Amino acid sequence: MIAIGADHAAYTAKEQLKEYLLEQGYQLRDYGCDSDESVHYPLYGAAVARAVQSGECERGILLCGTGIGMSVVANKFDGVRAALCHDAFTAAASREHNDANILVMGARVLEQRQIREIADIWLHGQFAGGRHQLRLNMIAEIEKGR
Ligand code: RB5
């Protein structure tokens, strides 16, 4: 199950991406928002991050205008590794190196075609493990020490 969420700036992009991913056979749980009326992105970022943190959803996708606000919010949650991706390279690297469990994109930065491409690459990407796992363990230690 993939959790998906957006604020008003990315509502349309979320709806379009949802349609595309559903066509591909993915199961999605939509955490809002539900229109392009102005809302506060931390509410939606936190809802998706909580769903991933709890294991209710294996992965998450968040969109806002720049992607910055959503990534700041999602990365407040221990165990969440939210990656703001702008292109194929960052999408692939965020899976291979960071085992990112939330993909974040900026709907005012990217065209829908790019959003689809990045989501495709990210959803198919595999974590490389090895030295990258050691670094994720270090992140987990930092979280424990807070
Ligand atoms: C909303 O205007 C905008 O601030 C938001 O979508 C996002 O870009 C925040 O980081």
Backbone and ligand atoms as CSV (ligand in chain L), in Angstrom:
chain,resi,resn,atom,element,x,y,z
A,1,MET,N,N,0.846,-1.200,0.000
A,1,MET,CA,C,0.000,0.000,0.000
A,1,MET,C,C,0.885,1.254,0.000
A,2,ILE,N,N,0.531,2.200,-0.855
A,2,ILE,CA,C,1.283,3.457,-0.928
A,2,ILE,C,C,0.396,4.584,-0.400
A,3,ALA,N,N,0.936,5.317,0.576
A,3,ALA,CA,C,0.235,6.495,1.084
A,3,ALA,C,C,0.561,7.670,0.168
A,4,ILE,N,N,-0.438,8.476,-0.139
A,4,ILE,CA,C,-0.189,9.635,-0.993
A,4,ILE,C,C,-0.853,10.858,-0.379
A,5,GLY,N,N,-0.186,11.987,-0.487
A,5,GLY,CA,C,-0.753,13.209,0.070
A,5,GLY,C,C,-0.179,14.431,-0.607
A,6,ALA,N,N,-0.919,15.514,-0.522
A,6,ALA,CA,C,-0.488,16.763,-1.157
A,6,ALA,C,C,-1.188,17.939,-0.491
A,7,ASP,N,N,-0.652,19.135,-0.708
A,7,ASP,CA,C,-1.401,20.334,-0.329
A,7,ASP,C,C,-2.081,20.897,-1.581
A,8,HIS,N,N,-2.696,22.065,-1.422
A,8,HIS,CA,C,-3.464,22.655,-2.530
A,8,HIS,C,C,-2.616,22.901,-3.779
A,9,ALA,N,N,-1.328,23.261,-3.548
A,9,ALA,CA,C,-0.454,23.592,-4.681
A,9,ALA,C,C,-0.218,22.373,-5.566
A,10,ALA,N,N,-0.429,21.200,-5.014
A,10,ALA,CA,C,-0.136,19.970,-5.748
A,10,ALA,C,C,-1.349,19.057,-5.834
A,11,TYR,N,N,-2.507,19.599,-5.498
A,11,TYR,CA,C,-3.714,18.760,-5.518
A,11,TYR,C,C,-3.953,18.133,-6.902
A,12,THR,N,N,-3.897,18.948,-7.928
A,12,THR,CA,C,-4.148,18.433,-9.289
A,12,THR,C,C,-3.076,17.421,-9.687
A,13,ALA,N,N,-1.835,17.725,-9.353
A,13,ALA,CA,C,-0.742,16.792,-9.674
A,13,ALA,C,C,-0.959,15.469,-8.954
A,14,LYS,N,N,-1.406,15.537,-7.703
A,14,LYS,CA,C,-1.680,14.297,-6.944
A,14,LYS,C,C,-2.780,13.489,-7.620
A,15,GLU,N,N,-3.839,14.155,-8.018
A,15,GLU,CA,C,-4.959,13.433,-8.644
A,15,GLU,C,C,-4.494,12.759,-9.938
A,16,GLN,N,N,-3.691,13.475,-10.706
A,16,GLN,CA,C,-3.210,12.912,-11.979
A,16,GLN,C,C,-2.255,11.750,-11.741
A,17,LEU,N,N,-1.394,11.897,-10.736
A,17,LEU,CA,C,-0.455,10.812,-10.432
A,17,LEU,C,C,-1.204,9.597,-9.889
A,18,LYS,N,N,-2.200,9.851,-9.074
A,18,LYS,CA,C,-3.026,8.748,-8.538
A,18,LYS,C,C,-3.625,7.929,-9.670
A,19,GLU,N,N,-4.222,8.637,-10.619
A,19,GLU,CA,C,-4.873,7.964,-11.754
A,19,GLU,C,C,-3.855,7.096,-12.497
A,20,TYR,N,N,-2.671,7.659,-12.717
A,20,TYR,CA,C,-1.609,6.940,-13.425
A,20,TYR,C,C,-1.171,5.695,-12.642
A,21,LEU,N,N,-0.971,5.846,-11.347
A,21,LEU,CA,C,-0.482,4.717,-10.546
A,21,LEU,C,C,-1.551,3.637,-10.377
A,22,LEU,N,N,-2.794,4.061,-10.264
A,22,LEU,CA,C,-3.885,3.075,-10.160
A,22,LEU,C,C,-3.968,2.255,-11.445
A,23,GLU,N,N,-3.770,2.916,-12.575
A,23,GLU,CA,C,-3.756,2.211,-13.872
A,23,GLU,C,C,-2.651,1.158,-13.922
A,24,GLN,N,N,-1.553,1.463,-13.206
A,24,GLN,CA,C,-0.413,0.520,-13.173
A,24,GLN,C,C,-0.655,-0.623,-12.187
A,25,GLY,N,N,-1.745,-0.550,-11.435
A,25,GLY,CA,C,-2.074,-1.633,-10.492
A,25,GLY,C,C,-1.627,-1.394,-9.065
A,26,TYR,N,N,-1.083,-0.207,-8.769
A,26,TYR,CA,C,-0.675,0.079,-7.383
A,26,TYR,C,C,-1.903,0.307,-6.508
A,27,GLN,N,N,-1.764,-0.065,-5.234
A,27,GLN,CA,C,-2.828,0.234,-4.267
A,27,GLN,C,C,-2.435,1.501,-3.525
A,28,LEU,N,N,-3.344,2.448,-3.474
A,28,LEU,CA,C,-3.044,3.752,-2.881
A,28,LEU,C,C,-4.008,4.056,-1.745
A,29,ARG,N,N,-3.483,4.764,-0.733
A,29,ARG,CA,C,-4.371,5.320,0.289
A,29,ARG,C,C,-4.140,6.837,0.270
A,30,ASP,N,N,-5.199,7.566,-0.023
A,30,ASP,CA,C,-5.094,9.015,-0.199
A,30,ASP,C,C,-5.360,9.739,1.122
A,31,TYR,N,N,-4.363,10.483,1.587
A,31,TYR,CA,C,-4.486,11.214,2.847
A,31,TYR,C,C,-4.840,12.686,2.627
A,32,GLY,N,N,-5.315,13.039,1.435
A,32,GLY,CA,C,-5.718,14.412,1.124
A,32,GLY,C,C,-4.534,15.215,0.623
A,33,CYS,N,N,-4.792,16.482,0.295
A,33,CYS,CA,C,-6.030,17.209,0.476
A,33,CYS,C,C,-7.029,16.874,-0.653
A,34,ASP,N,N,-8.213,17.460,-0.538
A,34,ASP,CA,C,-9.285,17.060,-1.441
A,34,ASP,C,C,-9.745,18.134,-2.420
A,35,SER,N,N,-9.018,19.242,-2.472
A,35,SER,CA,C,-9.362,20.273,-3.453
A,35,SER,C,C,-8.174,21.228,-3.572
A,36,ASP,N,N,-8.283,22.231,-4.449
A,36,ASP,CA,C,-7.177,23.186,-4.562
A,36,ASP,C,C,-7.383,24.426,-3.685
A,37,GLU,N,N,-8.260,24.300,-2.702
A,37,GLU,CA,C,-8.413,25.387,-1.713
A,37,GLU,C,C,-7.235,25.362,-0.760
A,38,SER,N,N,-6.768,26.531,-0.368
A,38,SER,CA,C,-5.556,26.627,0.435
A,38,SER,C,C,-5.661,25.843,1.754
A,39,VAL,N,N,-4.643,25.013,1.990
A,39,VAL,CA,C,-4.563,24.216,3.221
A,39,VAL,C,C,-3.137,24.322,3.763
A,40,HIS,N,N,-2.882,23.656,4.879
A,40,HIS,CA,C,-1.556,23.719,5.514
A,40,HIS,C,C,-0.827,22.395,5.277
A,41,TYR,N,N,0.275,22.457,4.539
A,41,TYR,CA,C,0.953,21.209,4.148
A,41,TYR,C,C,1.419,20.326,5.316
A,42,PRO,N,N,1.768,20.889,6.508
A,42,PRO,CA,C,2.222,19.971,7.574
A,42,PRO,C,C,1.178,18.917,7.961
A,43,LEU,N,N,-0.096,19.258,7.843
A,43,LEU,CA,C,-1.148,18.290,8.205
A,43,LEU,C,C,-1.086,17.054,7.316
A,44,TYR,N,N,-0.883,17.267,6.038
A,44,TYR,CA,C,-0.909,16.161,5.071
A,44,TYR,C,C,0.433,15.420,5.056
A,45,GLY,N,N,1.504,16.179,5.233
A,45,GLY,CA,C,2.826,15.548,5.306
A,45,GLY,C,C,2.916,14.633,6.520
A,46,ALA,N,N,2.380,15.101,7.642
A,46,ALA,CA,C,2.420,14.297,8.878
A,46,ALA,C,C,1.547,13.051,8.731
A,47,ALA,N,N,0.413,13.179,8.092
A,47,ALA,CA,C,-0.491,12.015,7.949
A,47,ALA,C,C,0.185,10.906,7.139
A,48,VAL,N,N,0.837,11.273,6.056
A,48,VAL,CA,C,1.517,10.273,5.222
A,48,VAL,C,C,2.740,9.717,5.963
A,49,ALA,N,N,3.485,10.588,6.631
A,49,ALA,CA,C,4.673,10.123,7.370
A,49,ALA,C,C,4.261,9.147,8.478
A,50,ARG,N,N,3.178,9.448,9.180
A,50,ARG,CA,C,2.694,8.539,10.245
A,50,ARG,C,C,2.289,7.190,9.660
A,51,ALA,N,N,1.662,7.201,8.499
A,51,ALA,CA,C,1.222,5.944,7.863
A,51,ALA,C,C,2.431,5.080,7.513
A,52,VAL,N,N,3.509,5.709,7.083
A,52,VAL,CA,C,4.728,4.956,6.727
A,52,VAL,C,C,5.460,4.541,8.012
A,53,GLN,N,N,5.545,5.438,8.960
A,53,GLN,CA,C,6.246,5.132,10.215
A,53,GLN,C,C,5.595,3.950,10.939
A,54,SER,N,N,4.283,3.891,10.923
A,54,SER,CA,C,3.553,2.832,11.642
A,54,SER,C,C,3.547,1.508,10.883
A,55,GLY,N,N,3.902,1.549,9.595
A,55,GLY,CA,C,3.880,0.332,8.789
A,55,GLY,C,C,2.536,0.096,8.113
A,56,GLU,N,N,1.612,0.994,8.383
A,56,GLU,CA,C,0.284,0.908,7.747
A,56,GLU,C,C,0.430,0.948,6.219
A,57,CYS,N,N,1.385,1.722,5.745
A,57,CYS,CA,C,1.717,1.775,4.312
A,57,CYS,C,C,3.226,1.557,4.177
A,58,GLU,N,N,3.637,0.796,3.157
A,58,GLU,CA,C,5.073,0.493,2.986
A,58,GLU,C,C,5.839,1.721,2.505
A,59,ARG,N,N,5.205,2.486,1.652
A,59,ARG,CA,C,5.857,3.655,1.052
A,59,ARG,C,C,4.887,4.831,1.047
A,60,GLY,N,N,5.454,6.010,0.795
A,60,GLY,CA,C,4.611,7.197,0.677
A,60,GLY,C,C,5.064,8.089,-0.451
A,61,ILE,N,N,4.136,8.874,-0.950
A,61,ILE,CA,C,4.457,9.901,-1.956
A,61,ILE,C,C,3.804,11.197,-1.484
A,62,LEU,N,N,4.601,12.255,-1.413
A,62,LEU,CA,C,4.095,13.562,-1.001
A,62,LEU,C,C,4.421,14.604,-2.051
A,63,LEU,N,N,3.475,15.491,-2.260
A,63,LEU,CA,C,3.687,16.593,-3.204
A,63,LEU,C,C,3.239,17.902,-2.560
A,64,CYS,N,N,4.018,18.952,-2.786
A,64,CYS,CA,C,3.554,20.302,-2.468
A,64,CYS,C,C,4.121,21.203,-3.573
A,65,GLY,N,N,4.102,22.508,-3.380
A,65,GLY,CA,C,4.551,23.382,-4.458
A,65,GLY,C,C,5.995,23.118,-4.845
A,66,THR,N,N,6.882,23.203,-3.846
A,66,THR,CA,C,8.310,22.983,-4.100
A,66,THR,C,C,8.774,21.590,-3.705
A,67,GLY,N,N,8.020,20.939,-2.840
A,67,GLY,CA,C,8.458,19.668,-2.256
A,67,GLY,C,C,9.247,19.888,-0.975
A,68,ILE,N,N,9.641,21.124,-0.730
A,68,ILE,CA,C,10.512,21.403,0.424
A,68,ILE,C,C,9.741,21.259,1.742
A,69,GLY,N,N,8.587,21.897,1.823
A,69,GLY,CA,C,7.806,21.836,3.063
A,69,GLY,C,C,7.464,20.409,3.448
A,70,MET,N,N,7.012,19.641,2.488
A,70,MET,CA,C,6.631,18.249,2.766
A,70,MET,C,C,7.840,17.435,3.212
A,71,SER,N,N,9.011,17.676,2.618
A,71,SER,CA,C,10.169,16.869,3.045
A,71,SER,C,C,10.624,17.273,4.438
A,72,VAL,N,N,10.537,18.553,4.762
A,72,VAL,CA,C,10.902,18.987,6.114
A,72,VAL,C,C,9.988,18.297,7.131
A,73,VAL,N,N,8.699,18.310,6.864
A,73,VAL,CA,C,7.725,17.698,7.795
A,73,VAL,C,C,7.963,16.196,7.921
A,74,ALA,N,N,8.016,15.500,6.796
A,74,ALA,CA,C,8.090,14.032,6.828
A,74,ALA,C,C,9.356,13.564,7.542
A,75,ASN,N,N,10.456,14.286,7.377
A,75,ASN,CA,C,11.713,13.852,7.999
A,75,ASN,C,C,11.781,14.135,9.496
A,76,LYS,N,N,10.721,14.704,10.068
A,76,LYS,CA,C,10.639,14.850,11.538
A,76,LYS,C,C,10.270,13.524,12.188
A,77,PHE,N,N,9.817,12.563,11.391
A,77,PHE,CA,C,9.313,11.298,11.929
A,77,PHE,C,C,10.403,10.237,11.879
A,78,ASP,N,N,10.747,9.681,13.059
A,78,ASP,CA,C,11.792,8.657,13.121
A,78,ASP,C,C,11.437,7.497,12.186
A,79,GLY,N,N,12.423,7.022,11.487
A,79,GLY,CA,C,12.218,5.880,10.588
A,79,GLY,C,C,11.783,6.304,9.197
A,80,VAL,N,N,11.399,7.555,9.065
A,80,VAL,CA,C,11.016,8.054,7.738
A,80,VAL,C,C,12.259,8.626,7.059
A,81,ARG,N,N,12.450,8.226,5.820
A,81,ARG,CA,C,13.523,8.787,4.996
A,81,ARG,C,C,12.851,9.354,3.751
A,82,ALA,N,N,12.528,10.632,3.845
A,82,ALA,CA,C,11.796,11.290,2.754
A,82,ALA,C,C,12.800,11.974,1.834
A,83,ALA,N,N,12.702,11.690,0.551
A,83,ALA,CA,C,13.662,12.230,-0.423
A,83,ALA,C,C,12.954,13.145,-1.412
A,84,LEU,N,N,13.433,14.382,-1.463
A,84,LEU,CA,C,12.919,15.352,-2.437
A,84,LEU,C,C,13.666,15.116,-3.749
A,85,CYS,N,N,12.952,14.633,-4.727
A,85,CYS,CA,C,13.577,14.243,-5.994
A,85,CYS,C,C,13.129,15.155,-7.135
A,86,HIS,N,N,14.100,15.519,-7.964
A,86,HIS,CA,C,13.829,16.440,-9.069
A,86,HIS,C,C,13.981,15.802,-10.430
A,87,ASP,N,N,14.575,14.603,-10.460
A,87,ASP,CA,C,14.877,13.995,-11.762
A,87,ASP,C,C,15.131,12.496,-11.593
A,88,ALA,N,N,15.427,11.844,-12.707
A,88,ALA,CA,C,15.639,10.391,-12.702
A,88,ALA,C,C,16.813,10.013,-11.796
A,89,PHE,N,N,17.866,10.814,-11.837
A,89,PHE,CA,C,19.063,10.486,-11.059
A,89,PHE,C,C,18.786,10.517,-9.555
A,90,THR,N,N,18.137,11.597,-9.079
A,90,THR,CA,C,17.883,11.680,-7.640
A,90,THR,C,C,16.862,10.622,-7.212
A,91,ALA,N,N,15.920,10.304,-8.084
A,91,ALA,CA,C,14.927,9.258,-7.756
A,91,ALA,C,C,15.620,7.910,-7.576
A,92,ALA,N,N,16.489,7.546,-8.505
A,92,ALA,CA,C,17.193,6.262,-8.423
A,92,ALA,C,C,18.137,6.239,-7.219
A,93,ALA,N,N,18.877,7.315,-7.030
A,93,ALA,CA,C,19.848,7.353,-5.925
A,93,ALA,C,C,19.144,7.316,-4.573
A,94,SER,N,N,17.991,7.929,-4.477
A,94,SER,CA,C,17.289,7.957,-3.181
A,94,SER,C,C,16.831,6.561,-2.761
A,95,ARG,N,N,16.625,5.681,-3.708
A,95,ARG,CA,C,16.286,4.289,-3.384
A,95,ARG,C,C,17.573,3.488,-3.151
A,96,GLU,N,N,18.522,3.592,-4.068
A,96,GLU,CA,C,19.745,2.778,-3.984
A,96,GLU,C,C,20.591,3.125,-2.763
A,97,HIS,N,N,20.758,4.407,-2.490
A,97,HIS,CA,C,21.664,4.830,-1.420
A,97,HIS,C,C,20.956,5.092,-0.099
A,98,ASN,N,N,19.755,5.654,-0.169
A,98,ASN,CA,C,19.099,6.124,1.059
A,98,ASN,C,C,17.921,5.265,1.496
A,99,ASP,N,N,17.570,4.299,0.686
A,99,ASP,CA,C,16.383,3.469,0.968
A,99,ASP,C,C,15.198,4.375,1.348
A,100,ALA,N,N,15.027,5.419,0.581
A,100,ALA,CA,C,13.964,6.391,0.877
A,100,ALA,C,C,12.619,5.682,0.888
A,101,ASN,N,N,11.846,5.961,1.941
A,101,ASN,CA,C,10.521,5.335,2.006
A,101,ASN,C,C,9.394,6.330,1.705
A,102,ILE,N,N,9.763,7.583,1.528
A,102,ILE,CA,C,8.784,8.567,1.026
A,102,ILE,C,C,9.442,9.361,-0.101
A,103,LEU,N,N,8.746,9.442,-1.205
A,103,LEU,CA,C,9.174,10.250,-2.349
A,103,LEU,C,C,8.453,11.593,-2.256
A,104,VAL,N,N,9.222,12.662,-2.370
A,104,VAL,CA,C,8.616,13.998,-2.339
A,104,VAL,C,C,8.939,14.713,-3.648
A,105,MET,N,N,7.935,15.388,-4.183
A,105,MET,CA,C,8.138,16.135,-5.430
A,105,MET,C,C,7.439,17.488,-5.362
A,106,GLY,N,N,7.956,18.405,-6.151
A,106,GLY,CA,C,7.388,19.751,-6.218
A,106,GLY,C,C,6.541,19.917,-7.468
A,107,ALA,N,N,5.269,20.165,-7.259
A,107,ALA,CA,C,4.358,20.286,-8.405
A,107,ALA,C,C,4.535,21.609,-9.151
A,108,ARG,N,N,5.180,22.596,-8.480
A,108,ARG,CA,C,5.455,23.867,-9.165
A,108,ARG,C,C,6.839,23.873,-9.793
A,109,VAL,N,N,7.522,22.750,-9.657
A,109,VAL,CA,C,8.882,22.615,-10.181
A,109,VAL,C,C,8.879,21.688,-11.398
A,110,LEU,N,N,8.054,20.665,-11.306
A,110,LEU,CA,C,8.060,19.594,-12.307
A,110,LEU,C,C,6.794,19.604,-13.159
A,111,GLU,N,N,6.940,19.106,-14.378
A,111,GLU,CA,C,5.758,18.865,-15.210
A,111,GLU,C,C,5.218,17.482,-14.864
A,112,GLN,N,N,3.959,17.217,-15.207
A,112,GLN,CA,C,3.341,15.933,-14.883
A,112,GLN,C,C,4.127,14.755,-15.478
A,113,ARG,N,N,4.649,14.965,-16.668
A,113,ARG,CA,C,5.440,13.925,-17.336
A,113,ARG,C,C,6.649,13.540,-16.472
A,114,GLN,N,N,7.287,14.550,-15.875
A,114,GLN,CA,C,8.458,14.299,-15.029
A,114,GLN,C,C,8.034,13.641,-13.712
A,115,ILE,N,N,6.898,14.061,-13.179
A,115,ILE,CA,C,6.390,13.468,-11.932
A,115,ILE,C,C,6.156,11.969,-12.136
A,116,ARG,N,N,5.569,11.615,-13.251
A,116,ARG,CA,C,5.325,10.189,-13.553
A,116,ARG,C,C,6.633,9.427,-13.702
A,117,GLU,N,N,7.563,10.016,-14.419
A,117,GLU,CA,C,8.844,9.348,-14.668
A,117,GLU,C,C,9.592,9.117,-13.350
A,118,ILE,N,N,9.612,10.144,-12.512
A,118,ILE,CA,C,10.311,10.043,-11.223
A,118,ILE,C,C,9.630,8.984,-10.348
A,119,ALA,N,N,8.305,8.998,-10.321
A,119,ALA,CA,C,7.569,8.004,-9.512
A,119,ALA,C,C,7.857,6.594,-10.017
A,120,ASP,N,N,7.863,6.401,-11.323
A,120,ASP,CA,C,8.159,5.076,-11.901
A,120,ASP,C,C,9.525,4.578,-11.456
A,121,ILE,N,N,10.515,5.419,-11.614
A,121,ILE,CA,C,11.893,5.031,-11.266
A,121,ILE,C,C,11.995,4.737,-9.777
A,122,TRP,N,N,11.395,5.599,-8.992
A,122,TRP,CA,C,11.477,5.452,-7.530
A,122,TRP,C,C,10.774,4.176,-7.071
A,123,LEU,N,N,9.631,3.891,-7.628
A,123,LEU,CA,C,8.871,2.708,-7.200
A,123,LEU,C,C,9.547,1.403,-7.622
A,124,HIS,N,N,10.342,1.454,-8.691
A,124,HIS,CA,C,11.040,0.248,-9.142
A,124,HIS,C,C,12.451,0.120,-8.556
A,125,GLY,N,N,12.923,1.170,-7.928
A,125,GLY,CA,C,14.307,1.173,-7.424
A,125,GLY,C,C,14.500,0.214,-6.269
A,126,GLN,N,N,15.731,-0.266,-6.146
A,126,GLN,CA,C,16.079,-1.206,-5.072
A,126,GLN,C,C,17.201,-0.622,-4.231
A,127,PHE,N,N,17.131,-0.853,-2.932
A,127,PHE,CA,C,18.186,-0.419,-2.016
A,127,PHE,C,C,19.418,-1.295,-2.224
A,128,ALA,N,N,20.586,-0.657,-2.298
A,128,ALA,CA,C,21.819,-1.397,-2.577
A,128,ALA,C,C,22.416,-2.042,-1.329
A,129,GLY,N,N,22.039,-1.597,-0.126
A,129,GLY,CA,C,22.578,-2.183,1.109
A,129,GLY,C,C,24.064,-1.894,1.276
A,130,GLY,N,N,24.804,-2.837,1.898
A,130,GLY,CA,C,26.255,-2.683,2.076
A,130,GLY,C,C,26.599,-1.426,2.862
A,131,ARG,N,N,27.529,-0.641,2.327
A,131,ARG,CA,C,27.978,0.564,3.045
A,131,ARG,C,C,26.823,1.539,3.282
A,132,HIS,N,N,25.820,1.484,2.413
A,132,HIS,CA,C,24.673,2.391,2.575
A,132,HIS,C,C,23.845,2.003,3.798
A,133,GLN,N,N,23.792,0.692,4.085
A,133,GLN,CA,C,23.069,0.240,5.285
A,133,GLN,C,C,23.753,0.761,6.548
A,134,LEU,N,N,25.098,0.754,6.541
A,134,LEU,CA,C,25.833,1.272,7.708
A,134,LEU,C,C,25.444,2.717,7.968
A,135,ARG,N,N,25.269,3.466,6.895
A,135,ARG,CA,C,24.928,4.893,7.046
A,135,ARG,C,C,23.495,5.069,7.545
A,136,LEU,N,N,22.626,4.182,7.103
A,136,LEU,CA,C,21.240,4.248,7.615
A,136,LEU,C,C,21.208,3.873,9.092
A,137,ASN,N,N,22.088,2.914,9.479
A,137,ASN,CA,C,22.174,2.551,10.905
A,137,ASN,C,C,22.614,3.769,11.724
A,138,MET,N,N,23.524,4.556,11.163
A,138,MET,CA,C,23.992,5.763,11.865
A,138,MET,C,C,22.846,6.759,12.044
A,139,ILE,N,N,21.997,6.851,11.041
A,139,ILE,CA,C,20.832,7.755,11.133
A,139,ILE,C,C,19.892,7.263,12.235
A,140,ALA,N,N,19.696,5.935,12.274
A,140,ALA,CA,C,18.806,5.353,13.294
A,140,ALA,C,C,19.366,5.633,14.704
A,141,GLU,N,N,20.695,5.588,14.842
A,141,GLU,CA,C,21.331,5.897,16.144
A,141,GLU,C,C,21.082,7.353,16.533
A,142,ILE,N,N,21.154,8.230,15.563
A,142,ILE,CA,C,20.900,9.660,15.828
A,142,ILE,C,C,19.463,9.829,16.337
A,143,GLU,N,N,18.551,9.090,15.698
A,143,GLU,CA,C,17.144,9.184,16.115
A,143,GLU,C,C,16.967,8.682,17.560
A,144,LYS,N,N,17.675,7.599,17.879
A,144,LYS,CA,C,17.561,7.027,19.235
A,144,LYS,C,C,18.065,8.013,20.295
A,145,GLY,N,N,19.065,8.779,19.930
A,145,GLY,CA,C,19.687,9.716,20.875
A,145,GLY,C,C,18.895,11.001,21.082
A,146,ARG,N,N,17.802,11.183,20.384
A,146,ARG,CA,C,17.066,12.456,20.513
A,146,ARG,C,C,16.203,12.493,21.782
L,1,RB5,C1,C,2.070,26.652,-0.723
L,1,RB5,O1,O,1.900,27.933,-1.208
L,1,RB5,C2,C,3.546,26.290,-0.694
L,1,RB5,O2,O,4.208,27.044,0.273
L,1,RB5,C3,C,3.725,24.815,-0.445
L,1,RB5,O3,O,3.059,24.092,-1.412
L,1,RB5,C4,C,5.149,24.297,-0.461
L,1,RB5,O4,O,5.823,24.709,-1.587
L,1,RB5,C5,C,5.899,24.495,0.783
L,1,RB5,O5,O,7.068,24.103,0.907
